[in-house]
């Protein structure tokens, strides 16, 4: 990254931090209530992320199961094709001998 971009990101983070501090200082609630609200927000966020993780895990499990089924089906088709080819070769060899 260029120095200018790093500098811009640094100022953004500094402004974000300063804004958060000012918002907490001028909040209409007491410190205890504000801390509780922050803790509740963090807990809600944690629960939300956990539910997203579970949902993603379920989707991935479904995709893996359908992929395994597809591979098994294709493997069975290839096996049948190989068997048919071998049988055709045996039949052709038997006809040439007679």
C-alpha positions as protocol buffer text, in pm:
chain_id: "A"
residue {
  index: 1
  type: UNK
  ca { x: 0 y: 0 z: 0 }
}
residue {
  index: 2
  type: UNK
  ca { x: 111 y: 353 z: -62 }
}
residue {
  index: 3
  type: UNK
  ca { x: 199 y: 582 z: 226 }
}
residue {
  index: 4
  type: UNK
  ca { x: -90 y: 811 z: 135 }
}
residue {
  index: 5
  type: UNK
  ca { x: -344 y: 528 z: 166 }
}
residue {
  index: 6
  type: UNK
  ca { x: -199 y: 415 z: 501 }
}
residue {
  index: 7
  type: UNK
  ca { x: -211 y: 774 z: 623 }
}
residue {
  index: 8
  type: UNK
  ca { x: -577 y: 806 z: 515 }
}
residue {
  index: 9
  type: UNK
  ca { x: -671 y: 483 z: 692 }
}
residue {
  index: 10
  type: UNK
  ca { x: -490 y: 602 z: 1005 }
}
residue {
  index: 11
  type: UNK
  ca { x: -683 y: 929 z: 1010 }
}
residue {
  index: 12
  type: UNK
  ca { x: -1009 y: 741 z: 953 }
}
residue {
  index: 13
  type: UNK
  ca { x: -944 y: 512 z: 1250 }
}
residue {
  index: 14
  type: UNK
  ca { x: -842 y: 809 z: 1466 }
}
residue {
  index: 15
  type: UNK
  ca { x: -1162 y: 996 z: 1375 }
}
residue {
  index: 16
  type: UNK
  ca { x: -1372 y: 690 z: 1439 }
}
residue {
  index: 17
  type: UNK
  ca { x: -1214 y: 645 z: 1782 }
}
residue {
  index: 18
  type: UNK
  ca { x: -1255 y: 1012 z: 1871 }
}
residue {
  index: 19
  type: UNK
  ca { x: -1621 y: 999 z: 1764 }
}
residue {
  index: 20
  type: UNK
  ca { x: -1684 y: 694 z: 1980 }
}
residue {
  index: 21
  type: UNK
  ca { x: -1525 y: 861 z: 2284 }
}
residue {
  index: 22
  type: UNK
  ca { x: -1725 y: 1181 z: 2237 }
}
residue {
  index: 23
  type: UNK
  ca { x: -2047 y: 983 z: 2192 }
}
residue {
  index: 24
  type: UNK
  ca { x: -1985 y: 793 z: 2516 }
}
residue {
  index: 25
  type: UNK
  ca { x: -1900 y: 1109 z: 2709 }
}
residue {
  index: 26
  type: UNK
  ca { x: -2211 y: 1295 z: 2594 }
}
residue {
  index: 27
  type: UNK
  ca { x: -2446 y: 999 z: 2618 }
}
residue {
  index: 28
  type: UNK
  ca { x: -2767 y: 1071 z: 2810 }
}
residue {
  index: 29
  type: UNK
  ca { x: -2721 y: 754 z: 3018 }
}
residue {
  index: 30
  type: UNK
  ca { x: -2501 y: 687 z: 3316 }
}
residue {
  index: 31
  type: UNK
  ca { x: -2171 y: 505 z: 3274 }
}
residue {
  index: 32
  type: UNK
  ca { x: -2315 y: 185 z: 3419 }
}
residue {
  index: 33
  type: UNK
  ca { x: -2611 y: 190 z: 3177 }
}
residue {
  index: 34
  type: UNK
  ca { x: -2383 y: 270 z: 2885 }
}
residue {
  index: 35
  type: UNK
  ca { x: -2147 y: -16 z: 2972 }
}
residue {
  index: 36
  type: UNK
  ca { x: -2444 y: -251 z: 3005 }
}
residue {
  index: 37
  type: UNK
  ca { x: -2576 y: -140 z: 2665 }
}
residue {
  index: 38
  type: UNK
  ca { x: -2234 y: -198 z: 2511 }
}
residue {
  index: 39
  type: UNK
  ca { x: -2210 y: -542 z: 2673 }
}
residue {
  index: 40
  type: UNK
  ca { x: -2561 y: -628 z: 2552 }
}
residue {
  index: 41
  type: UNK
  ca { x: -2471 y: -514 z: 2200 }
}
residue {
  index: 42
  type: UNK
  ca { x: -2156 y: -723 z: 2199 }
}
residue {
  index: 43
  type: UNK
  ca { x: -2351 y: -1026 z: 2327 }
}
residue {
  index: 44
  type: UNK
  ca { x: -2617 y: -978 z: 2059 }
}
residue {
  index: 45
  type: UNK
  ca { x: -2346 y: -953 z: 1795 }
}
residue {
  index: 46
  type: UNK
  ca { x: -2180 y: -1270 z: 1924 }
}
residue {
  index: 47
  type: UNK
  ca { x: -2511 y: -1457 z: 1912 }
}
residue {
  index: 48
  type: UNK
  ca { x: -2580 y: -1329 z: 1561 }
}
residue {
  index: 49
  type: UNK
  ca { x: -2238 y: -1437 z: 1436 }
}
residue {
  index: 50
  type: UNK
  ca { x: -2281 y: -1778 z: 1599 }
}
residue {
  index: 51
  type: UNK
  ca { x: -2615 y: -1824 z: 1422 }
}
residue {
  index: 52
  type: UNK
  ca { x: -2456 y: -1720 z: 1092 }
}
residue {
  index: 53
  type: UNK
  ca { x: -2181 y: -1976 z: 1149 }
}
residue {
  index: 54
  type: UNK
  ca { x: -2433 y: -2251 z: 1218 }
}
residue {
  index: 55
  type: UNK
  ca { x: -2634 y: -2155 z: 911 }
}
residue {
  index: 56
  type: UNK
  ca { x: -2324 y: -2153 z: 692 }
}
residue {
  index: 57
  type: UNK
  ca { x: -2222 y: -2491 z: 834 }
}
residue {
  index: 58
  type: UNK
  ca { x: -2561 y: -2636 z: 747 }
}
residue {
  index: 59
  type: UNK
  ca { x: -2538 y: -2502 z: 392 }
}
residue {
  index: 60
  type: UNK
  ca { x: -2188 y: -2638 z: 344 }
}
residue {
  index: 61
  type: UNK
  ca { x: -2293 y: -2977 z: 483 }
}
residue {
  index: 62
  type: UNK
  ca { x: -2578 y: -2985 z: 232 }
}
residue {
  index: 63
  type: UNK
  ca { x: -2343 y: -2899 z: -53 }
}
residue {
  index: 64
  type: UNK
  ca { x: -2097 y: -3168 z: 56 }
}
residue {
  index: 65
  type: UNK
  ca { x: -2373 y: -3429 z: 75 }
}
residue {
  index: 66
  type: UNK
  ca { x: -2504 y: -3341 z: -272 }
}
residue {
  index: 67
  type: UNK
  ca { x: -2148 y: -3343 z: -408 }
}
residue {
  index: 68
  type: UNK
  ca { x: -2085 y: -3689 z: -261 }
}
residue {
  index: 69
  type: UNK
  ca { x: -2410 y: -3815 z: -414 }
}
residue {
  index: 70
  type: UNK
  ca { x: -2316 y: -3672 z: -753 }
}
residue {
  index: 71
  type: UNK
  ca { x: -1971 y: -3831 z: -741 }
}
residue {
  index: 72
  type: UNK
  ca { x: -2120 y: -4167 z: -639 }
}
residue {
  index: 73
  type: UNK
  ca { x: -2374 y: -4150 z: -923 }
}
residue {
  index: 74
  type: UNK
  ca { x: -2110 y: -4059 z: -1181 }
}
residue {
  index: 75
  type: UNK
  ca { x: -1877 y: -4330 z: -1049 }
}
residue {
  index: 76
  type: UNK
  ca { x: -2158 y: -4585 z: -1095 }
}
residue {
  index: 77
  type: UNK
  ca { x: -2221 y: -4460 z: -1450 }
}
residue {
  index: 78
  type: UNK
  ca { x: -1852 y: -4481 z: -1539 }
}
residue {
  index: 79
  type: UNK
  ca { x: -1832 y: -4831 z: -1394 }
}
residue {
  index: 80
  type: UNK
  ca { x: -2132 y: -4940 z: -1602 }
}
residue {
  index: 81
  type: UNK
  ca { x: -1970 y: -4786 z: -1912 }
}
residue {
  index: 82
  type: UNK
  ca { x: -1644 y: -4967 z: -1849 }
}
residue {
  index: 83
  type: UNK
  ca { x: -1828 y: -5297 z: -1797 }
}
residue {
  index: 84
  type: UNK
  ca { x: -2023 y: -5245 z: -2121 }
}
residue {
  index: 85
  type: UNK
  ca { x: -1702 y: -5167 z: -2308 }
}
residue {
  index: 86
  type: UNK
  ca { x: -1528 y: -5475 z: -2173 }
}
residue {
  index: 87
  type: UNK
  ca { x: -1825 y: -5692 z: -2267 }
}
residue {
  index: 88
  type: UNK
  ca { x: -1828 y: -5545 z: -2617 }
}
residue {
  index: 89
  type: UNK
  ca { x: -1455 y: -5619 z: -2650 }
}
residue {
  index: 90
  type: UNK
  ca { x: -1510 y: -5980 z: -2533 }
}
residue {
  index: 91
  type: UNK
  ca { x: -1798 y: -6022 z: -2779 }
}
residue {
  index: 92
  type: UNK
  ca { x: -1588 y: -5879 z: -3064 }
}
residue {
  index: 93
  type: UNK
  ca { x: -1296 y: -6108 z: -2973 }
}
residue {
  index: 94
  type: UNK
  ca { x: -1526 y: -6410 z: -2959 }
}
residue {
  index: 95
  type: UNK
  ca { x: -1669 y: -6328 z: -3304 }
}
residue {
  index: 96
  type: UNK
  ca { x: -1323 y: -6298 z: -3458 }
}
residue {
  index: 97
  type: UNK
  ca { x: -1224 y: -6641 z: -3322 }
}
residue {
  index: 98
  type: UNK
  ca { x: -1520 y: -6813 z: -3481 }
}
